[in-house]
């Protein structure tokens, strides 16, 4: 859209210039020659200045720059091709197409619109200080108005797909995840506006397009790519599925979202709570979730890890084990063989090698007595029950702990109400977050992530290339104008575009 808006501009200027000379009585060759000699260099500098304006986007050292580099290339190629067409092919084509006897438009009499414009221009020039003061006032008002415009680096994709994430408790098995997926697929099959879907159990979807937020393989996670029949029914399908996946799925974190555009972010609102002690970090994350939950736009608050799960802790009496010639490694290997299993051989299935795993029966693995009576073989051929060298206890512990820079880190993440951006919510919560940070113990931090963090990284990488953009623009304009006075005139008028930009964004929302 950006390229197309500028693509036809050069050719229109060339045609208008040629028609003007023909109306003045010049022959077609003279009109074509005049068009080339008067517009070729100014249009080239305008083209190069426009391309230079996209240099920061194209050469930003960030994921946003990688994603947007192709936009810079397309715009550059399109505008240069447009200039070549306008200065060479358009005048040449005009020689063969335009009429030699072209009557002047209006026959020398200015139109009503032209007379109105001339009158307004004359009045503005006679009251120049009032016009300048009014323009400065509008500019300052536009700058203030831009503070009320929500910031969004990349919008959601306009593709018909939806991503469905199902996250079970982190202690859940692959069998439990498969059972939930089977129930969900029955709901998807009953939805008339869904064309088809693909489910990935125990892992995320394969990266079928660049901005996909790729997920790690975990037994408690499943992801579906749902293709709706049309973009216009996508939001309606999303609403119906969210309603259907509420009752009966209380222990499953369900998230439906359209595909992202731009660098993958996942949950738009994220805050990372980090500290030395996992339990105190968890408590701080719970308190932070209550704080951000007070904002009316925040939806579906969750954590990347937080919920403790029941576990059996086996503490080996090292003195007894050493008397029997057993090491902790031997004990752990025997326990893992019963619970998780051990690969004993492989079989070939077409081109794939499949592991054959030997382990205890499901009923035996679920009983604590199986572990108590587990026979641990010693080096002398004798075996003893595990209960003789170890004690058993039930505990609550986190099945998964994420660390960032070696510190346990809980990410509090959430969705937002439609029409509300993460930057807006972060701005609203800034004072409350500062007060929350001040109450944390030394060594504990809260850092914004998600869309806010990605936008900050992208903007920093873009602004780092701004000096090069300004240097290129000034150099090109100086070559064209050969005057510091004219150069500053152009540079001073360019920022005034924010008056129209602010008005359009505020009025359109």
C-alpha positions in Angstrom: 0.0 0.0 0.0 2.8 2.4 0.9 4.7 1.7 -2.4 1.5 1.9 -4.5 0.6 5.3 -3.1 3.9 6.7 -4.4 4.3 4.4 -7.4 1.9 6.3 -9.7 2.9 9.8 -8.4 5.9 10.3 -10.6 4.1 9.3 -13.8 1.2 11.6 -13.0 3.6 14.5 -12.6 5.2 13.7 -15.9 1.9 13.5 -17.7 0.6 16.7 -16.2 3.8 18.5 -17.1 3.6 17.3 -20.7 -0.1 18.2 -21.1 0.6 21.7 -19.7 3.3 22.4 -22.4 1.0 21.0 -25.1 -1.8 23.4 -24.0 0.7 26.2 -24.2 1.2 25.3 -27.9 4.5 23.3 -27.8 4.9 20.3 -30.1 4.9 16.8 -28.6 8.7 16.3 -28.8 9.4 19.6 -27.1 6.8 18.9 -24.4 8.4 15.5 -23.8 11.9 16.9 -23.7 10.8 19.7 -21.3 9.1 17.1 -19.0 12.3 15.1 -18.8 14.7 18.0 -18.3 12.6 19.7 -15.6 11.3 16.8 -13.6 13.9 14.0 -13.8 16.3 15.2 -11.2 13.8 16.6 -8.7 11.8 13.4 -8.9 15.0 11.3 -8.4 15.9 13.2 -5.2 12.3 12.9 -4.0 12.4 9.2 -4.6 15.8 8.8 -2.9 14.6 10.8 0.2 11.5 8.6 0.5 13.7 5.5 0.3 16.1 6.9 2.9 13.1 7.4 5.2 12.7 3.6 5.4 16.4 2.9 6.1 15.9 2.7 9.9 13.2 0.1 9.4 15.2 -2.0 6.9 18.5 -2.0 8.7 17.4 -2.2 12.4 19.5 -4.8 14.2 16.5 -6.5 15.8 13.8 -9.1 15.0 11.6 -6.3 13.8 14.3 -5.2 11.4 14.7 -8.7 10.1 10.9 -9.0 9.6 10.6 -5.5 7.9 13.7 -5.6 5.7 11.6 -7.0 2.8 9.3 -3.9 3.1 12.3 -1.6 2.7 13.5 -3.6 -0.4 10.0 -3.6 -2.0 9.6 0.1 -1.5 13.1 0.9 -2.8 12.7 -1.2 -6.0 9.1 0.0 -6.7 10.0 3.7 -6.4 13.2 3.5 -8.5 11.3 1.6 -11.2 8.5 4.2 -10.9 11.1 7.0 -11.5 12.6 5.2 -14.5 9.1 4.8 -16.0 8.1 8.4 -15.3 11.2 10.1 -16.8 11.8 7.8 -19.8 8.7 5.7 -20.9 6.0 8.2 -19.9 7.2 11.1 -22.1 8.0 8.7 -24.9 4.5 7.1 -24.7 3.0 10.6 -24.5 4.6 11.5 -27.9 2.5 8.7 -29.5 -0.7 8.9 -27.5 -1.4 12.6 -26.7 -3.0 14.9 -29.2 -0.9 17.7 -30.8 -3.8 20.2 -30.6 -4.7 20.1 -27.0 -6.9 22.8 -25.8 -6.2 24.5 -22.5 -8.3 23.6 -19.5 -10.5 26.5 -18.6 -9.3 28.5 -21.6 -7.1 30.7 -19.4 -9.7 31.3 -16.8 -9.0 29.9 -13.3 -11.6 27.6 -11.8 -13.7 28.4 -8.8 -11.5 26.1 -6.7 -8.4 27.9 -7.9 -9.9 31.3 -7.2 -10.8 30.3 -3.7 -7.4 28.9 -3.0 -5.7 32.1 -4.4 -7.9 34.2 -2.1 -7.1 32.1 1.0 -3.4 32.1 0.1 -3.4 35.9 -0.3 -5.1 36.4 3.1 -2.6 34.0 4.8 0.4 35.8 3.4 -1.0 39.2 4.5 -1.5 37.8 8.1 1.7 35.7 8.1 2.5 36.1 11.9 -1.0 35.0 12.8 -0.8 32.0 10.5 2.6 31.0 11.8 1.4 31.3 15.4 -1.7 29.2 14.6 0.4 26.6 12.9 2.8 26.3 15.9 -0.2 26.1 18.2 -1.7 23.3 16.1 1.7 21.5 16.1 2.0 21.6 19.9 -1.6 20.5 20.2 -0.9 17.6 17.9 2.2 16.6 19.9 0.1 16.5 23.1 -2.7 14.6 21.3 -0.2 11.9 20.2 0.1 11.0 23.9 -3.5 9.8 23.8 -2.9 7.5 20.8 -2.4 3.8 21.7 0.9 2.4 20.6 1.1 -0.9 18.6 4.2 -2.0 16.8 2.5 -4.8 14.7 -1.2 -5.6 14.4 -2.7 -9.0 14.5 -2.6 -11.0 11.2 -5.6 -10.9 8.8 -5.3 -14.6 8.1 -8.2 -17.0 8.9 -6.2 -19.2 11.2 -6.6 -19.4 15.0 -4.0 -20.9 17.4 -5.5 -22.9 20.3 -3.1 -23.5 23.2 -4.0 -26.1 25.9 -1.8 -26.1 29.0 -2.5 -28.6 31.7 -1.0 -28.6 35.2 2.7 -29.1 34.7 2.7 -32.5 36.5 0.2 -33.8 33.9 1.2 -36.8 31.7 1.1 -37.1 27.9 -1.9 -39.5 28.3 -3.8 -36.8 30.3 -3.1 -34.2 27.6 -4.2 -36.6 24.8 -7.5 -37.2 26.7 -8.2 -33.5 26.8 -7.3 -33.1 23.1 -9.8 -35.9 22.2 -12.6 -34.0 24.0 -11.6 -30.7 22.4 -11.6 -32.2 18.9 -15.2 -33.2 19.3 -16.1 -29.5 19.9 -14.1 -28.5 16.8 -15.8 -31.1 14.7 -19.2 -29.6 15.6 -18.2 -26.1 14.6 -19.7 -25.4 11.2 -17.3 -22.4 10.3 -14.1 -24.4 10.8 -12.6 -25.8 7.6 -10.0 -28.0 9.2 -7.4 -28.2 12.0 -4.1 -29.8 13.0 -3.4 -30.8 16.6 0.1 -31.2 18.0 0.2 -33.1 21.4 3.2 -32.7 23.7 4.7 -29.9 21.5 3.8 -26.8 19.6 3.0 -26.5 15.9 5.8 -26.6 13.3 6.9 -23.2 12.2 4.7 -22.8 9.1 5.3 -19.0 8.9 8.0 -16.7 10.2 6.3 -14.9 13.2 4.9 -18.1 14.8 5.6 -18.1 18.6 7.2 -21.6 18.7 6.5 -23.6 21.8 8.8 -26.1 23.6 8.0 -29.8 23.8 6.2 -30.6 27.1 4.0 -33.5 28.0 1.4 -31.1 29.6 1.0 -28.9 26.5 -0.9 -29.2 23.2 -1.5 -26.8 20.3 -3.9 -26.7 17.4 -3.9 -24.7 14.2 -7.5 -24.0 13.4 -8.3 -22.8 9.9 -11.7 -21.1 9.7 -13.7 -20.8 6.5 -13.2 -17.1 6.2 -11.6 -14.2 7.9 -15.0 -12.6 8.7 -16.1 -15.6 10.8 -12.8 -15.9 12.6 -13.7 -13.8 15.6 -17.2 -15.4 15.9 -15.6 -18.8 15.9 -13.1 -17.7 18.6 -15.9 -16.4 20.8 -18.0 -19.6 20.5 -14.9 -21.9 21.2 -14.0 -19.8 24.2 -17.5 -20.3 25.6 -17.5 -24.0 24.8 -14.1 -24.6 26.4 -15.0 -23.0 29.7 -17.2 -25.5 31.7 -15.4 -28.8 32.2 -11.9 -27.4 31.5 -11.3 -25.6 34.7 -7.9 -27.3 35.2 -6.8 -26.4 31.6 -5.4 -23.0 30.6 -7.1 -22.4 27.3 -6.0 -19.6 25.0 -7.4 -18.8 21.5 -5.6 -16.2 19.5 -5.1 -15.1 15.9 -1.7 -15.4 14.3 0.7 -12.6 15.1 2.3 -10.2 12.6 5.8 -9.2 13.3 8.2 -10.7 15.8 6.5 -13.4 18.0 5.4 -12.2 21.4 2.8 -14.7 22.6 0.9 -13.2 25.6 0.8 -9.4 25.0 1.1 -8.4 28.7 4.0 -10.0 30.6 5.9 -9.2 33.8 8.9 -11.2 35.0 9.4 -11.6 38.8 12.9 -12.8 39.7 14.6 -13.5 43.0 16.9 -15.9 44.9 14.3 -18.1 46.6 11.7 -19.9 44.4 9.0 -19.9 47.0 9.3 -16.1 47.8 9.5 -15.5 44.0 6.2 -17.4 43.6 4.5 -15.4 46.4 5.7 -12.1 44.8 4.3 -13.3 41.5 0.9 -14.1 43.1 0.8 -10.6 44.6 1.7 -9.0 41.3 -1.1 -11.0 39.6 -3.6 -9.5 42.0 -2.3 -6.1 41.3 -2.5 -6.2 37.5 -5.8 -8.1 37.8 -7.4 -4.9 39.2 -7.1 -3.3 35.7 -10.4 -3.7 33.9 -8.7 -4.5 30.5 -6.6 -7.5 31.8 -7.9 -11.0 31.0 -6.9 -14.6 31.6 -3.9 -14.0 34.0 -1.6 -17.0 34.3 2.0 -18.0 35.0 4.7 -19.9 33.1 5.3 -21.8 36.3 3.9 -21.4 39.8 1.5 -24.2 40.9 3.2 -26.8 43.1 2.4 -30.4 42.6 2.3 -33.5 44.8 5.5 -35.5 44.7 7.1 -38.4 46.5 10.5 -37.6 48.0 12.9 -40.6 48.4 15.8 -39.8 50.8 18.5 -42.5 50.6 20.4 -43.3 53.8 23.9 -43.1 52.4 25.5 -45.0 55.2 23.2 -48.1 54.7 23.6 -47.9 50.9 27.4 -47.8 51.2 27.4 -50.8 53.5 25.5 -52.8 50.8 27.8 -51.4 48.0 25.1 -49.3 46.4 25.5 -45.8 45.0 22.9 -43.1 44.5 23.2 -43.5 40.7 22.3 -47.2 41.0 19.3 -46.4 43.1 18.1 -43.7 40.8 18.6 -45.9 37.7 16.4 -48.7 39.3 13.6 -46.3 40.2 13.6 -44.7 36.7 13.4 -48.2 35.1 10.2 -48.8 37.0 8.6 -45.4 36.6 9.8 -43.9 33.4 11.1 -47.1 31.8 14.4 -48.1 30.1 15.0 -48.6 26.3 15.8 -52.3 25.7 15.9 -52.3 21.9 14.6 -50.6 18.8 12.3 -51.6 15.9 12.2 -50.1 12.5 8.9 -48.7 11.2 9.4 -47.7 7.6 12.2 -45.1 7.8 11.9 -44.5 11.5 13.6 -46.3 14.5 11.2 -46.7 17.4 12.4 -47.3 20.9 11.0 -50.3 22.8 10.7 -49.2 26.5 10.3 -51.7 29.4 8.7 -50.4 32.6 6.2 -51.4 35.3 2.5 -51.7 34.6 0.4 -48.5 35.1 -1.3 -49.9 38.2 2.1 -50.7 39.8 3.6 -47.3 38.9 0.7 -45.5 40.6 1.3 -47.3 44.0 3.8 -46.3 46.6 4.1 -49.9 47.7 5.8 -50.7 44.4 8.6 -48.3 45.3 8.9 -49.6 48.8 9.2 -53.2 47.7 11.5 -52.4 44.7 14.5 -54.7 44.8 17.8 -52.9 44.4 20.5 -55.2 43.1 24.0 -54.9 44.7 27.4 -55.7 43.3 27.6 -59.1 45.1 24.4 -60.4 43.4 22.2 -59.8 46.4 19.2 -57.4 46.3 17.4 -55.5 49.1 14.1 -53.7 49.2 14.3 -49.9 48.6 12.5 -49.4 51.9 15.5 -50.7 53.8 17.9 -48.0 52.6 15.5 -45.1 52.0 12.6 -43.2 53.6 9.5 -41.9 51.7 7.5 -38.7 52.2 4.9 -36.7 50.3 5.8 -33.1 49.5 4.5 -30.2 47.4 7.1 -28.8 45.0 7.2 -27.0 41.6 7.4 -29.5 38.8 9.1 -26.9 36.6 11.2 -23.8 37.5 12.3 -21.3 34.8 15.5 -19.4 35.5 16.7 -16.2 33.8 20.3 -15.2 34.4 20.4 -18.1 36.9 17.6 -16.6 39.1 14.2 -18.4 39.5 11.9 -16.2 37.4 8.1 -16.4 37.3 6.5 -14.7 34.3 3.0 -13.3 35.0 1.2 -13.1 31.7 -2.2 -12.1 30.5 -4.4 -11.2 27.5 -6.1 -7.9 27.1 -9.6 -6.7 26.2 -10.2 -6.0 22.5 -9.1 -2.6 21.4 -6.7 -2.1 24.4 -2.9 -2.3 23.8 -0.3 -3.6 26.3 1.6 -0.2 26.3 -1.6 1.5 27.4 -2.1 -0.9 30.3 1.6 -0.7 31.3 1.3 3.1 31.4 -1.8 2.9 33.6 -0.1 0.5 36.0 3.3 2.3 36.1 2.7 4.0 39.4 1.3 0.9 41.1 4.2 -1.2 39.8 6.8 1.3 41.1 5.2 1.1 44.6 5.1 -2.7 44.3 8.8 -2.9 43.4 9.7 -0.6 46.4 8.1 -3.2 48.7 10.0 -6.2 47.4 13.0 -7.6 49.4 16.5 -6.7 48.1 17.5 -8.8 45.1 13.9 -9.2 43.8 12.9 -7.5 40.6 9.9 -7.0 38.4 10.6 -6.4 34.7 8.1 -5.7 31.9 8.1 -8.2 29.0 5.8 -9.1 26.1 4.7 -6.4 23.7 6.2 -3.6 25.7 9.7 -5.1 25.8 9.7 -6.1 22.2 8.5 -2.7 21.1 11.2 -1.0 23.2 13.9 -3.3 21.6 12.6 -2.6 18.1 12.3 1.1 18.6 15.8 1.3 20.1 17.3 -0.6 17.1 15.4 1.7 14.7 16.5 4.9 16.4 20.1 3.7 16.3 20.0 4.0 12.5 18.2 7.4 12.6 21.4 9.5 12.3 22.2 7.6 9.0 18.7 8.4 7.7 19.0 12.1 8.6 22.5 12.3 7.0 21.3 10.7 3.7 18.2 12.9 3.5 20.1 16.1 4.2 22.8 15.2 1.7 20.3 14.4 -1.1 18.3 17.5 -0.4 21.5 19.7 -0.4 22.6 18.3 -3.7 19.1 19.2 -5.1 18.7 22.6 -3.6 22.2 24.0 -3.3 21.0 26.3 -0.5 21.0 26.0 3.3 18.0 28.3 3.4 15.9 26.1 1.2 17.1 23.0 3.0 16.0 24.3 6.4 12.7 25.4 4.9 12.0 21.7 3.9 13.3 20.3 7.2 11.1 22.7 9.2 7.9 22.0 7.3 8.3 18.2 7.4 7.4 17.7 11.1 4.1 19.7 10.6 2.7 16.5 9.1 2.1 15.3 12.7 -0.9 17.8 12.8 -2.8 15.7 10.2 -1.4 12.4 11.6 -2.6 13.1 15.1 -6.0 14.3 14.0 -6.6 11.2 11.8 -5.5 8.7 14.5 -7.5 10.3 17.3 -10.6 10.6 15.1 -10.4 7.1 13.8 -9.3 5.5 17.0 
